[in-house]
Amino acid sequence: SRLGVQLDARFNDQWSAVLQAITYKRYDDSMRPEVSLAHLRYALNTDWSIRLGRMAMPFYLVSDFRRVGYATPWLRPPQEFYGLDFNSYDGIEATWSAPAGDWILTGSAYVGNAQSKLADGSVGTAHHLRGGYVSAELGDHLLRASYVAAEMVMDTPADALFDVYRQYGAGWVGDRYKPDDDYTSFTSIGYQWSPGDWLVMAEYGFISNEQNIFTAFTSA
């Protein structure tokens, strides 16, 4: 079960704001609410805009509504592909969008930081987050490609075990297997075709890590 509320405010032709809060049953059976979106948007002109604050992480085709169940074609997005636990980030984003013939082209670049708490009690932090995406839309067709990279730090229940190794002169174990500012990247490309009552969607992704802590994989 999930409950959410969103407030949109438009102050003038340039300035607007979004605030979204959700609550849902978590792994520890709590219903603790969280602020999932909270940002200001400034439109420089009809093509360019800047957002500052907490925004949805734009990994996927369905990033803008991944946590709104009725807006997706599944009861729950397949976790094998959509299971990255970073749903939002705090930072700044610049977006450009303009028509090109019959196409609508959009590009975005962003920087910031993100944090996520996992079911086993681990806390993942993405420092120096930087990424972007490009999309092209023509009628019922949508193409999108995205890339994001960050230095990852994981605080896990296994940290106590790594400390024991260090006490006995085997600190290399923790250095090898504990993510500590490890460069991690995620790349995806997707296509969607939505002619009326039909929906065809395909997406491919690849994640890699400099020490292979997060096992490099491809998924589609």
C-alpha positions in Angstrom: 0.0 0.0 0.0 1.2 3.5 -0.8 -0.3 6.9 -0.1 1.0 10.2 -1.5 0.2 13.8 -1.9 1.7 16.4 -4.4 1.4 20.1 -4.4 2.2 22.2 -7.5 2.6 25.9 -7.3 3.1 28.4 -10.2 4.2 31.8 -9.1 4.6 33.4 -12.5 5.7 32.5 -16.0 9.3 31.8 -14.8 9.0 30.4 -11.3 7.2 27.2 -10.1 7.6 24.7 -7.3 6.7 21.0 -6.5 6.3 19.3 -3.2 5.5 15.6 -2.9 5.3 13.3 0.1 4.6 9.6 0.2 4.2 6.9 2.8 4.2 3.2 2.3 4.7 0.0 4.2 8.4 -0.6 4.6 10.6 -3.6 5.2 10.3 -3.0 9.0 6.5 -2.7 8.8 6.6 1.0 9.5 4.7 3.6 7.5 7.2 6.4 8.0 6.5 9.3 5.5 9.2 10.8 3.3 9.5 13.9 1.1 10.2 12.4 -2.3 10.1 15.6 -4.3 10.8 19.2 -3.2 12.2 21.6 -5.8 12.0 25.0 -7.4 12.0 25.4 -11.2 13.0 28.5 -13.1 12.3 28.8 -16.9 14.9 30.8 -18.6 12.9 30.8 -21.8 10.7 28.4 -23.8 13.6 26.0 -24.3 15.7 26.1 -21.1 14.8 25.5 -17.5 16.7 24.9 -14.2 15.5 23.0 -11.2 17.0 23.0 -7.7 16.2 20.8 -4.8 15.0 17.1 -4.5 14.1 15.5 -7.8 13.3 12.1 -9.2 16.3 10.1 -10.3 16.0 10.0 -14.1 17.3 6.5 -14.6 14.5 5.0 -16.7 11.7 5.6 -19.2 9.3 5.4 -16.2 11.5 7.4 -13.8 8.9 10.3 -13.4 6.2 7.9 -12.1 8.1 4.7 -11.1 6.6 4.9 -7.6 3.0 5.6 -8.8 1.7 2.1 -9.4 -1.4 2.9 -11.5 0.7 5.0 -13.9 2.9 2.0 -14.9 1.9 -1.1 -17.0 2.8 -3.4 -14.1 1.4 -3.9 -10.6 5.0 -3.5 -9.6 8.0 -2.7 -11.9 10.3 -5.8 -12.5 12.9 -5.5 -9.8 15.5 -7.3 -11.9 15.8 -4.1 -13.9 14.0 -1.3 -11.9 15.4 -2.4 -8.6 18.0 0.4 -8.1 17.1 1.8 -4.7 17.9 5.5 -5.4 14.6 7.1 -6.2 15.5 10.7 -5.8 18.5 13.0 -5.4 19.3 16.4 -4.0 21.0 18.7 -6.5 20.6 20.9 -9.5 19.4 20.1 -13.0 19.4 22.0 -16.3 17.0 20.9 -19.0 16.6 21.8 -22.7 13.6 20.9 -24.8 12.6 22.0 -28.3 11.0 20.8 -31.5 13.1 19.6 -34.4 10.8 19.1 -37.4 8.2 16.6 -36.3 10.4 15.4 -33.3 10.5 16.8 -29.8 14.0 16.6 -28.4 14.9 16.9 -24.7 18.3 16.9 -23.0 19.1 17.2 -19.3 22.3 17.3 -17.2 22.4 17.2 -13.4 24.7 17.0 -10.4 24.0 16.3 -6.7 24.0 13.6 -4.0 21.6 10.7 -3.1 21.1 8.3 -0.2 19.1 5.1 0.2 18.4 2.7 3.1 18.1 -0.9 2.1 16.0 -3.7 3.7 19.1 -5.3 5.5 19.9 -2.0 7.2 22.6 -1.0 4.9 22.8 2.7 3.9 24.1 3.6 0.4 25.3 7.1 -0.4 26.1 8.4 -3.8 28.5 11.3 -3.6 29.4 13.6 -6.5 26.4 12.3 -8.6 26.5 13.5 -12.2 24.5 12.4 -15.1 22.2 13.2 -17.9 19.7 11.9 -20.4 18.5 12.6 -23.9 15.1 11.7 -25.4 13.4 12.0 -28.8 9.7 11.8 -29.2 7.7 11.4 -32.4 4.0 10.8 -32.1 3.6 7.5 -30.3 7.3 6.8 -30.3 9.8 7.6 -27.6 13.5 7.0 -27.5 15.6 7.7 -24.4 19.2 7.2 -23.3 20.6 8.0 -19.9 23.9 7.8 -18.0 24.7 8.5 -14.3 27.9 8.1 -12.3 28.9 8.6 -8.6 31.3 7.7 -5.9 29.5 5.1 -3.8 29.8 4.5 -0.1 28.0 1.6 1.6 27.6 1.3 5.4 26.5 -2.3 6.0 26.1 -4.7 8.9 29.3 -6.4 7.6 31.3 -3.3 8.6 31.9 -4.9 12.1 33.4 -8.0 10.4 35.7 -5.8 8.3 36.9 -4.1 11.6 37.8 -7.6 13.0 39.9 -8.3 9.9 41.7 -5.0 10.4 42.5 -5.9 14.0 44.2 -9.1 12.8 46.2 -7.4 10.1 44.0 -8.3 7.2 42.6 -4.8 6.5 42.9 -5.5 2.8 39.7 -7.5 3.0 37.7 -4.4 4.0 39.6 -2.3 1.5 38.7 -4.8 -1.2 35.0 -5.6 -0.4 33.6 -2.4 1.3 32.5 0.2 -1.2 34.2 3.4 -0.1 34.0 6.2 -2.8 34.1 3.5 -5.5 33.3 4.8 -9.0 30.0 3.3 -10.1 28.0 4.0 -13.3 24.7 3.1 -14.8 23.8 3.4 -18.5 20.4 2.7 -20.0 18.6 3.0 -23.3 14.9 2.5 -23.9 12.1 2.6 -26.5 8.4 3.0 -26.1 5.6 2.8 -28.6 2.0 3.6 -27.3 -0.5 3.4 -30.2 -3.9 3.8 -28.5 -4.7 0.8 -26.3 -1.4 -0.9 -26.9 1.9 -0.4 -25.2 5.3 -1.7 -26.4 8.3 -0.9 -24.2 11.9 -2.2 -24.1 14.8 -1.0 -22.0 18.4 -2.1 -21.6 20.7 -1.2 -18.8 24.3 -1.8 -17.7 25.8 -1.1 -14.2 29.5 -1.3 -13.5 31.8 -0.6 -10.5 35.5 -0.1 -10.3 36.0 -2.9 -7.8 33.0 -5.0 -8.9 31.4 -4.7 -5.5 28.1 -4.1 -7.3 28.4 -7.0 -9.7 28.5 -5.6 -13.3 25.4 -6.7 -15.1 23.2 -6.1 -18.1 19.5 -6.3 -18.0 16.6 -5.7 -20.4 
